[in-house]
Amino acid sequence: MTNKDNINEDDYVYDSLCMLTTVIFMVSVLFIKKKQKKMFKLIDEAVVSVSDFTIMINNIPKFENEDTIKDFIENSIPGV
C-alpha cells in the first residue's frame, strides 16, 4: 500500500476546509478592494490637496527671472 491509500476522510475534510477558506479570503479581498476604491474616490472629491493645483512643465526654455516664466506659462497654457 502507498501513502495515497492511507489518506483517510479527515484529510479530505481538512483539505476541503483549507480550499474553502482560501476562496472566501480571496473573495473578501476583492470585495474590500472595491470598497476601498469607492472610499478613496469620495475622500479625494471631498478634500482639497496641493496635488489638485499642481502642474508639471517639462522642456521649457531657460528664463532670466520669475516674471518671464510666469508670462510664458500664462501665454502658453489657456485658462491660466
C-alpha positions as a LaTeX table, in Angstrom:
\begin{tabular}{lrrr}
\hline
Residue & $x$ (\AA) & $y$ (\AA) & $z$ (\AA) \\
\hline
Met1 & 0.00 & 0.00 & 0.00 \\
Thr2 & 1.13 & 3.50 & $-0.76$ \\
Asn3 & 0.65 & 6.69 & 1.20 \\
Lys4 & $-2.21$ & 7.70 & $-1.08$ \\
Asp5 & $-4.13$ & 4.66 & 0.01 \\
Asn6 & $-3.70$ & 5.64 & 3.69 \\
Ile7 & $-5.39$ & 9.03 & 3.31 \\
Asn8 & $-8.46$ & 8.98 & 5.47 \\
Glu9 & $-11.64$ & 11.01 & 5.45 \\
Asp10 & $-10.27$ & 13.58 & 7.92 \\
Asp11 & $-7.60$ & 14.59 & 5.44 \\
Tyr12 & $-10.22$ & 15.24 & 2.77 \\
Val13 & $-12.24$ & 17.34 & 5.20 \\
Tyr14 & $-9.14$ & 19.30 & 6.18 \\
Asp15 & $-8.15$ & 19.88 & 2.56 \\
Ser16 & $-11.69$ & 20.94 & 1.66 \\
Leu17 & $-11.82$ & 23.42 & 4.55 \\
Cys18 & $-8.45$ & 24.86 & 3.54 \\
Met19 & $-9.68$ & 25.33 & $-0.02$ \\
Leu20 & $-12.94$ & 26.91 & 1.18 \\
Thr21 & $-11.05$ & 29.26 & 3.49 \\
Thr22 & $-8.75$ & 30.31 & 0.65 \\
Val23 & $-11.67$ & 31.02 & $-1.69$ \\
Ile24 & $-13.52$ & 33.02 & 0.98 \\
Phe25 & $-10.36$ & 35.00 & 1.70 \\
Met26 & $-9.82$ & 35.81 & $-1.99$ \\
Val27 & $-13.44$ & 36.93 & $-2.45$ \\
Ser28 & $-13.16$ & 39.06 & 0.70 \\
Val29 & $-10.02$ & 40.75 & $-0.59$ \\
Leu30 & $-11.74$ & 41.60 & $-3.88$ \\
Phe31 & $-14.77$ & 42.97 & $-2.03$ \\
Ile32 & $-12.61$ & 45.09 & 0.29 \\
Lys33 & $-10.58$ & 46.39 & $-2.66$ \\
Lys34 & $-13.75$ & 47.55 & $-4.40$ \\
Lys35 & $-14.98$ & 49.28 & $-1.23$ \\
Gln36 & $-11.58$ & 50.95 & $-0.75$ \\
Lys37 & $-11.63$ & 52.41 & $-4.26$ \\
Lys38 & $-15.06$ & 53.94 & $-3.62$ \\
Met39 & $-13.93$ & 55.33 & $-0.27$ \\
Phe40 & $-10.71$ & 56.81 & $-1.72$ \\
Lys41 & $-12.69$ & 58.45 & $-4.52$ \\
Leu42 & $-15.15$ & 60.01 & $-2.06$ \\
Ile43 & $-12.32$ & 61.28 & 0.14 \\
Asp44 & $-10.43$ & 62.68 & $-2.85$ \\
Glu45 & $-13.52$ & 64.57 & $-4.01$ \\
Ala46 & $-14.18$ & 65.95 & $-0.52$ \\
Val47 & $-10.64$ & 67.04 & 0.35 \\
Val48 & $-8.66$ & 69.73 & $-1.45$ \\
Ser49 & $-4.95$ & 68.97 & $-1.58$ \\
Val50 & $-1.85$ & 70.50 & $-3.10$ \\
Ser51 & $-1.86$ & 67.95 & $-5.92$ \\
Asp52 & $-5.22$ & 69.32 & $-7.09$ \\
Phe53 & $-3.45$ & 72.57 & $-8.04$ \\
Thr54 & $-0.05$ & 71.29 & $-9.12$ \\
Ile55 & 1.21 & 71.08 & $-12.69$ \\
Met56 & 4.48 & 69.79 & $-14.07$ \\
Ile57 & 6.07 & 71.54 & $-17.02$ \\
Asn58 & 8.91 & 69.89 & $-18.93$ \\
Asn59 & 11.33 & 71.22 & $-21.54$ \\
Ile60 & 10.71 & 74.92 & $-21.03$ \\
Pro61 & 13.38 & 77.33 & $-22.24$ \\
Lys62 & 15.74 & 79.00 & $-19.77$ \\
Phe63 & 14.49 & 82.31 & $-18.41$ \\
Glu64 & 16.23 & 85.15 & $-16.66$ \\
Asn65 & 13.70 & 85.69 & $-13.88$ \\
Glu66 & 10.41 & 84.50 & $-12.42$ \\
Asp67 & 8.32 & 87.11 & $-14.23$ \\
Thr68 & 9.31 & 85.80 & $-17.66$ \\
Ile69 & 8.47 & 82.25 & $-16.54$ \\
Lys70 & 5.07 & 83.46 & $-15.31$ \\
Asp71 & 4.40 & 85.30 & $-18.59$ \\
Phe72 & 5.44 & 82.21 & $-20.59$ \\
Ile73 & 3.06 & 79.96 & $-18.65$ \\
Glu74 & 0.15 & 82.41 & $-18.83$ \\
Asn75 & 0.57 & 82.80 & $-22.60$ \\
Ser76 & 1.24 & 79.13 & $-23.37$ \\
Ile77 & $-1.49$ & 77.46 & $-21.31$ \\
Pro78 & $-5.07$ & 78.58 & $-21.96$ \\
Gly79 & $-7.15$ & 79.33 & $-18.88$ \\
Val80 & $-4.22$ & 80.17 & $-16.59$ \\
\hline
\end{tabular}
